[in-house]
Amino acid sequence: MKPQEVTELDKIFNSLYCSLPYTNVLSLEDCLIFQKVPFGYNKKMVDEINDKIAQLKLPLIAKSNEAKGLFADTIVVVPTEEYLLNN
């Protein structure tokens, strides 16, 4: 079995993941999903993740799934539209 190629997006997600203290993170091909966010901390964590993204100057954005019922305890981090258009 051949190893998969490490993409630029993989490196970007890795730099964010390694700079945050959270461990309940699911890594998919095109996003990071922070799981099991404690009730009431969703907005605070989104702000903290977006602050870290800005500090590291990464082409990512964190979005809350707080209003989505079943997925209310998750935060998704995806590339910005500008990054997707340029790559």
Secondary structure, DSSP 8 states (H G I E B T S, - for coil): -------HHHHHHHHHHHTS----EEE-SS-EEE----TT-HHHHHHHHHHHHHHHT-SEEEEE-TTSGGGTT-EEEEE-HHHHHH-
